[in-house]
């Protein structure tokens, strides 16, 4: 008998592929030579071809449109003559502003008193109303929120006429008190809006923690809520002061004899021609506001950091 030998082939081992080392891609090749401050080659620098695009051009035009009148006012406050023709440098209008303009400073004092008092009252009422609407829940809550924004939406002419009709109906004489009430009324929505925006970011679990630790509602309000919303309160106060100082339309309707504010006085002077004293006053106000803005900017940052 013949025997058949069968050979079994062993399975061939799979060929191992060579490992490919991945090299990190280099977007920018480092310069050759001695080490020093690295500079990107010009051919590899991303160039923004929209450097002088439409948006940048519009930004420059808007800035020029807003600030060019201020530069013109500042320059002509040092003009020696009253006209628009430059005749030489002079400080005479600043001398007349500080030493020969008693009525102007009286009007400025009226505006300052009304702005401070009305802004403080509007800030207190607006802040407490924002806290109350956010804290408590009642049926007319949404209605009060809508109504509180009406003075911001309505034209100032309508507000001034309605204030005049109201004061005449209740027989309140027009004067400093009527201006104070009117300014407090239209400043309230701005304070309410800024404080409400701050309360939207407030963590109300802190209030629950304070109540668990035995704090009363008054202690929670004075020691927890008010310190946390103080940046919004200060922003509302500064906004109210600015709005009160610059208001002309509403003040024109509700002002009486002996209660002339600075915008009314400036308007009465401009009717007979622009006086360089107004230019000098404008530069003094611009400089004062810039200093106050820088000072309050650091102050608000300190309050926000502490809260």
C-alpha positions as a Python dict, from the first residue, in 0.01 Angstrom:
ca = {
    (1, 'X'): (0, 0, 0),
    (2, 'X'): (135, 336, -90),
    (3, 'X'): (120, 605, 175),
    (4, 'X'): (38, 962, 69),
    (5, 'X'): (211, 1228, 264),
    (6, 'X'): (25, 1558, 284),
    (7, 'X'): (209, 1866, 382),
    (8, 'X'): (21, 2136, 567),
    (9, 'X'): (144, 2485, 485),
    (10, 'X'): (180, 2707, 783),
    (11, 'X'): (-17, 3028, 751),
    (12, 'X'): (193, 3313, 627),
    (13, 'X'): (251, 3585, 879),
    (14, 'X'): (103, 3923, 788),
    (15, 'X'): (358, 4169, 674),
    (16, 'X'): (407, 4445, 925),
    (17, 'X'): (374, 4788, 780),
    (18, 'X'): (637, 5036, 864),
    (19, 'X'): (534, 5285, 1128),
    (20, 'X'): (500, 5630, 990),
    (21, 'X'): (607, 5898, 1227),
    (22, 'X'): (376, 6193, 1216),
    (23, 'X'): (556, 6520, 1211),
    (24, 'X'): (379, 6825, 1347),
    (25, 'X'): (289, 7068, 1079),
    (26, 'X'): (475, 7392, 1094),
    (27, 'X'): (271, 7683, 975),
    (28, 'X'): (562, 7919, 1013),
    (29, 'X'): (923, 7814, 978),
    (30, 'X'): (1152, 7953, 1243),
    (31, 'X'): (1427, 8174, 1113),
    (32, 'X'): (1774, 8035, 1079),
    (33, 'X'): (2074, 8174, 1255),
    (34, 'X'): (2125, 8315, 1601),
    (35, 'X'): (1831, 8309, 1838),
    (36, 'X'): (1662, 8637, 1897),
    (37, 'X'): (1320, 8803, 1885),
    (38, 'X'): (1105, 8590, 1657),
    (39, 'X'): (969, 8757, 1347),
    (40, 'X'): (715, 8600, 1118),
    (41, 'X'): (823, 8597, 753),
    (42, 'X'): (625, 8837, 542),
    (43, 'X'): (510, 8569, 299),
    (44, 'X'): (348, 8371, 582),
    (45, 'X'): (177, 8659, 763),
    (46, 'X'): (-201, 8668, 731),
    (47, 'X'): (-293, 8993, 568),
    (48, 'X'): (-638, 9136, 628),
    (49, 'X'): (-743, 9294, 303),
    (50, 'X'): (-1043, 9452, 479),
    (51, 'X'): (-825, 9683, 685),
    (52, 'X'): (-993, 9982, 526),
    (53, 'X'): (-1329, 9819, 478),
    (54, 'X'): (-1672, 9974, 488),
    (55, 'X'): (-1727, 9916, 860),
    (56, 'X'): (-1401, 10086, 960),
    (57, 'X'): (-1472, 10379, 733),
    (58, 'X'): (-1819, 10422, 883),
    (59, 'X'): (-1671, 10400, 1234),
    (60, 'X'): (-1427, 10682, 1158),
    (61, 'X'): (-1703, 10896, 1002),
    (62, 'X'): (-1935, 10848, 1300),
    (63, 'X'): (-1659, 10937, 1547),
    (64, 'X'): (-1575, 11250, 1348),
    (65, 'X'): (-1944, 11343, 1328),
    (66, 'X'): (-1985, 11311, 1705),
    (67, 'X'): (-1664, 11472, 1827),
    (68, 'X'): (-1585, 11734, 1563),
    (69, 'X'): (-1840, 11986, 1702),
    (70, 'X'): (-1680, 11949, 2045),
    (71, 'X'): (-1336, 12029, 1903),
    (72, 'X'): (-1477, 12333, 1723),
    (73, 'X'): (-1639, 12461, 2043),
    (74, 'X'): (-1317, 12412, 2241),
    (75, 'X'): (-1102, 12587, 1978),
    (76, 'X'): (-1331, 12890, 1944),
    (77, 'X'): (-1352, 12933, 2320),
    (78, 'X'): (-996, 13071, 2293),
    (79, 'X'): (-1075, 13301, 2002),
    (80, 'X'): (-1021, 13672, 2064),
    (81, 'X'): (-1329, 13778, 1868),
    (82, 'X'): (-1694, 13681, 1884),
    (83, 'X'): (-1726, 13572, 1525),
    (84, 'X'): (-1623, 13250, 1354),
    (85, 'X'): (-1310, 13414, 1212),
    (86, 'X'): (-995, 13333, 1410),
    (87, 'X'): (-824, 13655, 1516),
    (88, 'X'): (-590, 13533, 1788),
    (89, 'X'): (-556, 13341, 2112),
    (90, 'X'): (-726, 13491, 2416),
    (91, 'X'): (-854, 13386, 2761),
    (92, 'X'): (-1095, 13676, 2798),
    (93, 'X'): (-1408, 13462, 2765),
    (94, 'X'): (-1301, 13246, 3056),
    (95, 'X'): (-1255, 13561, 3262),
    (96, 'X'): (-1607, 13674, 3175),
    (97, 'X'): (-1738, 13325, 3249),
    (98, 'X'): (-1595, 13311, 3602),
    (99, 'X'): (-1623, 13677, 3706),
    (100, 'X'): (-1899, 13843, 3499),
    (101, 'X'): (-2170, 13577, 3460),
    (102, 'X'): (-2366, 13571, 3785),
    (103, 'X'): (-2695, 13475, 3619),
    (104, 'X'): (-2531, 13187, 3435),
    (105, 'X'): (-2387, 13043, 3756),
    (106, 'X'): (-2722, 13089, 3929),
    (107, 'X'): (-2885, 12886, 3653),
    (108, 'X'): (-2609, 12625, 3685),
    (109, 'X'): (-2670, 12607, 4062),
    (110, 'X'): (-3043, 12548, 3999),
    (111, 'X'): (-2963, 12269, 3753),
    (112, 'X'): (-2712, 12112, 3992),
    (113, 'X'): (-2953, 12118, 4290),
    (114, 'X'): (-3239, 11970, 4087),
    (115, 'X'): (-3014, 11708, 3927),
    (116, 'X'): (-2873, 11585, 4260),
    (117, 'X'): (-3200, 11581, 4454),
    (118, 'X'): (-3415, 11430, 4179),
    (119, 'X'): (-3149, 11170, 4094),
    (120, 'X'): (-3112, 11058, 4455),
    (121, 'X'): (-3489, 11022, 4501),
    (122, 'X'): (-3528, 10848, 4163),
    (123, 'X'): (-3241, 10611, 4249),
    (124, 'X'): (-3393, 10515, 4584),
    (125, 'X'): (-3742, 10464, 4443),
    (126, 'X'): (-3623, 10289, 4126),
    (127, 'X'): (-3390, 10053, 4312),
    (128, 'X'): (-3652, 9955, 4571),
    (129, 'X'): (-3916, 9905, 4303),
    (130, 'X'): (-3681, 9682, 4099),
    (131, 'X'): (-3601, 9473, 4407),
    (132, 'X'): (-3969, 9447, 4500),
    (133, 'X'): (-4076, 9337, 4152),
    (134, 'X'): (-3798, 9077, 4133),
    (135, 'X'): (-3849, 8954, 4491),
    (136, 'X'): (-4226, 8939, 4526),
    (137, 'X'): (-4479, 8782, 4290),
    (138, 'X'): (-4821, 8941, 4248),
    (139, 'X'): (-5086, 8970, 3978),
    (140, 'X'): (-5010, 9319, 3845),
    (141, 'X'): (-4636, 9257, 3829),
    (142, 'X'): (-4613, 9243, 3448),
    (143, 'X'): (-4844, 9544, 3413),
    (144, 'X'): (-4622, 9755, 3641),
    (145, 'X'): (-4312, 9653, 3444),
    (146, 'X'): (-4472, 9769, 3117),
    (147, 'X'): (-4603, 10095, 3261),
    (148, 'X'): (-4270, 10181, 3421),
    (149, 'X'): (-4104, 10197, 3079),
    (150, 'X'): (-4356, 10441, 2928),
    (151, 'X'): (-4157, 10759, 3015),
    (152, 'X'): (-3865, 10613, 2818),
    (153, 'X'): (-4078, 10546, 2510),
    (154, 'X'): (-4299, 10856, 2503),
    (155, 'X'): (-4163, 11176, 2346),
    (156, 'X'): (-4049, 11439, 2591),
    (157, 'X'): (-4296, 11689, 2448),
    (158, 'X'): (-4587, 11468, 2553),
    (159, 'X'): (-4439, 11417, 2900),
    (160, 'X'): (-4383, 11792, 2940),
    (161, 'X'): (-4737, 11881, 2832),
    (162, 'X'): (-4891, 11614, 3056),
    (163, 'X'): (-4682, 11737, 3350),
    (164, 'X'): (-4794, 12094, 3285),
    (165, 'X'): (-5161, 11992, 3273),
    (166, 'X'): (-5121, 11788, 3593),
    (167, 'X'): (-4955, 12071, 3788),
    (168, 'X'): (-5218, 12315, 3668),
    (169, 'X'): (-5502, 12078, 3764),
    (170, 'X'): (-5376, 12018, 4119),
    (171, 'X'): (-5276, 12386, 4152),
    (172, 'X'): (-4906, 12330, 4211),
    (173, 'X'): (-4712, 12647, 4124),
    (174, 'X'): (-4451, 12611, 3856),
    (175, 'X'): (-4099, 12645, 3990),
    (176, 'X'): (-3818, 12445, 4142),
    (177, 'X'): (-4054, 12190, 4299),
    (178, 'X'): (-4237, 12120, 3973),
    (179, 'X'): (-3905, 12070, 3792),
    (180, 'X'): (-3792, 11837, 4071),
    (181, 'X'): (-4106, 11622, 4039),
    (182, 'X'): (-4083, 11612, 3659),
    (183, 'X'): (-3716, 11512, 3658),
    (184, 'X'): (-3775, 11244, 3922),
    (185, 'X'): (-4056, 11102, 3712),
    (186, 'X'): (-3861, 11059, 3388),
    (187, 'X'): (-3545, 10942, 3569),
    (188, 'X'): (-3723, 10653, 3742),
    (189, 'X'): (-3739, 10418, 3439),
    (190, 'X'): (-3367, 10448, 3369),
    (191, 'X'): (-3273, 10356, 3725),
    (192, 'X'): (-3531, 10077, 3726),
    (193, 'X'): (-3392, 9933, 3402),
    (194, 'X'): (-3027, 9935, 3515),
    (195, 'X'): (-3100, 9786, 3858),
    (196, 'X'): (-3327, 9521, 3706),
    (197, 'X'): (-3048, 9420, 3467),
    (198, 'X'): (-2817, 9380, 3765),
    (199, 'X'): (-3078, 9173, 3952),
    (200, 'X'): (-3113, 8937, 3656),
    (201, 'X'): (-2756, 8823, 3724),
    (202, 'X'): (-2813, 8794, 4099),
    (203, 'X'): (-2802, 8450, 4262),
    (204, 'X'): (-3114, 8432, 4479),
    (205, 'X'): (-2981, 8125, 4659),
    (206, 'X'): (-2775, 8372, 4861),
    (207, 'X'): (-3099, 8514, 4995),
    (208, 'X'): (-3217, 8168, 5097),
    (209, 'X'): (-2884, 8109, 5272),
    (210, 'X'): (-2919, 8439, 5458),
    (211, 'X'): (-3273, 8353, 5565),
    (212, 'X'): (-3157, 8009, 5684),
    (213, 'X'): (-2896, 8182, 5898),
    (214, 'X'): (-3167, 8385, 6069),
    (215, 'X'): (-3153, 8715, 5876),
    (216, 'X'): (-3472, 8919, 5858),
    (217, 'X'): (-3602, 9076, 5536),
    (218, 'X'): (-3452, 9413, 5630),
    (219, 'X'): (-3114, 9259, 5709),
    (220, 'X'): (-3122, 9058, 5386),
    (221, 'X'): (-3203, 9374, 5191),
    (222, 'X'): (-2940, 9596, 5351),
    (223, 'X'): (-2655, 9347, 5395),
    (224, 'X'): (-2699, 9106, 5103),
    (225, 'X'): (-2901, 9253, 4816),
    (226, 'X'): (-2799, 9620, 4818),
    (227, 'X'): (-2420, 9553, 4831),
    (228, 'X'): (-2459, 9308, 4541),
    (229, 'X'): (-2653, 9548, 4319),
    (230, 'X'): (-2451, 9858, 4413),
    (231, 'X'): (-2281, 9885, 4069),
    (232, 'X'): (-2624, 9897, 3904),
    (233, 'X'): (-2747, 10151, 4160),
    (234, 'X'): (-2446, 10379, 4102),
    (235, 'X'): (-2484, 10348, 3725),
    (236, 'X'): (-2849, 10447, 3755),
    (237, 'X'): (-2757, 10744, 3975),
    (238, 'X'): (-2500, 10872, 3725),
    (239, 'X'): (-2742, 10820, 3437),
    (240, 'X'): (-3014, 11012, 3623),
    (241, 'X'): (-2779, 11303, 3699),
    (242, 'X'): (-2676, 11324, 3333),
    (243, 'X'): (-3034, 11311, 3207),
    (244, 'X'): (-3143, 11578, 3454),
    (245, 'X'): (-2859, 11818, 3374),
    (246, 'X'): (-2913, 11805, 2998),
    (247, 'X'): (-3295, 11810, 2991),
    (248, 'X'): (-3450, 12105, 2813),
    (249, 'X'): (-3789, 12008, 2670),
    (250, 'X'): (-3962, 11891, 2990),
    (251, 'X'): (-3802, 12169, 3195),
    (252, 'X'): (-3924, 12426, 2942),
    (253, 'X'): (-4287, 12328, 3011),
    (254, 'X'): (-4275, 12298, 3391),
    (255, 'X'): (-4034, 12583, 3479),
    (256, 'X'): (-4162, 12900, 3638),
    (257, 'X'): (-4021, 13246, 3710),
    (258, 'X'): (-3700, 13234, 3909),
    (259, 'X'): (-3635, 12867, 3830),
    (260, 'X'): (-3424, 12897, 3516),
    (261, 'X'): (-3190, 12604, 3467),
    (262, 'X'): (-2869, 12599, 3266),
    (263, 'X'): (-3021, 12459, 2941),
    (264, 'X'): (-3294, 12725, 2951),
    (265, 'X'): (-3041, 13000, 3013),
    (266, 'X'): (-2816, 12881, 2729),
    (267, 'X'): (-3118, 12870, 2497),
    (268, 'X'): (-3210, 13228, 2587),
    (269, 'X'): (-2852, 13341, 2513),
    (270, 'X'): (-2830, 13157, 2180),
    (271, 'X'): (-3145, 13331, 2051),
    (272, 'X'): (-2946, 13655, 2037),
    (273, 'X'): (-2633, 13496, 1891),
    (274, 'X'): (-2378, 13244, 2003),
    (275, 'X'): (-2160, 13397, 2274),
    (276, 'X'): (-1802, 13271, 2322),
    (277, 'X'): (-1885, 13249, 2693),
    (278, 'X'): (-2101, 12947, 2607),
    (279, 'X'): (-1801, 12793, 2433),
    (280, 'X'): (-1589, 12846, 2743),
    (281, 'X'): (-1862, 12698, 2963),
    (282, 'X'): (-1887, 12398, 2731),
    (283, 'X'): (-1514, 12330, 2759),
    (284, 'X'): (-1528, 12356, 3139),
    (285, 'X'): (-1820, 12112, 3150),
    (286, 'X'): (-1651, 11867, 2909),
    (287, 'X'): (-1332, 11872, 3116),
    (288, 'X'): (-1523, 11828, 3442),
    (289, 'X'): (-1729, 11538, 3307),
    (290, 'X'): (-1418, 11361, 3177),
    (291, 'X'): (-1250, 11387, 3518),
    (292, 'X'): (-1563, 11264, 3698),
    (293, 'X'): (-1605, 10978, 3450),
    (294, 'X'): (-1250, 10857, 3506),
    (295, 'X'): (-1286, 10887, 3883),
    (296, 'X'): (-1619, 10703, 3893),
    (297, 'X'): (-1486, 10437, 3657),
    (298, 'X'): (-1229, 10329, 3915),
    (299, 'X'): (-1488, 10365, 4190),
    (300, 'X'): (-1739, 10142, 4012),
    (301, 'X'): (-1468, 9883, 3943),
    (302, 'X'): (-1389, 9878, 4315),
    (303, 'X'): (-1756, 9831, 4405),
    (304, 'X'): (-1802, 9557, 4146),
    (305, 'X'): (-1493, 9374, 4274),
    (306, 'X'): (-1607, 9397, 4637),
    (307, 'X'): (-1957, 9273, 4553),
}
